[in-house]
Amino acid sequence: MDLLVVAPKQEDTDSPAAIFKMLWPGTNVVTSTSSQEALSIVEKRHPDFMLLNIASPSGAWLDLIRDIRLFSAVPLVVVSNDANESTMVRSFELGADDYFVKPYKPLELVLRTKAIIKRANGSNEGESLVVGLLRLHALLHRVYVGDKEVSLTPTENNILRHMMENVGHIVTYSSLAQQVWGDDYPDASATLKVYIKRLRQKLGDDCKRPSMILNETGLGYRLVKPIQS
């Protein structure tokens, strides 16, 4: 597994690099302290995973996420000191697949990373799913809402695929967490809330009065087949 760790300072790349080398033997780690250099590495070396370790996502680091998503669907996780939900939402909006607030549990970081990579490269992702106006090409991380094409991050792709496979039925927080991370976590429902908000925005579903992805209070969500744009 080729891992790119990006941080403003070299010492900030050392800890995540050591964690992955210890808990995921065989990991090849490349580090960078420059957003432009990181962009070039993703473009030329195509790493399997990218970890952005910063105090708070802002400025050039947010631009980096946006720029990478213009050409690459590499699984990308942000690790930050900033626990503000708006910061997390902004990171997801630009294309991050997961967001960890420091201090984090090293084993959880690695396990969730493995789950994201596995599902991003899953053998069943070549299938095309159609639910009403939605047509998902999971391998390409793209969904069509009628004639409108929407690009998805690997995590958004996994969530939507799971909901499309269970259209009309309640998809619990726990089952979504299992689908995305391979396990359920104490903060999973709060994190999923951010993902669902982003998916609604991309699909053109009103976040305040949704008609496509419905809330099932205390349980999870339910996808309703969209029949008109």
Helices and strands as residue ranges (DSSP letters): E 2-6, H 11-23, E 28-32, H 35-45, E 49-54, H 59-68, E 76-80, H 85-94, E 98-101, H 106-120, G 123-126, E 128-131, E 134-137, G 138-140, E 142-145, E 148-151, H 154-165, E 170-172, H 173-181, H 188-203, E 213-216, E 220-223
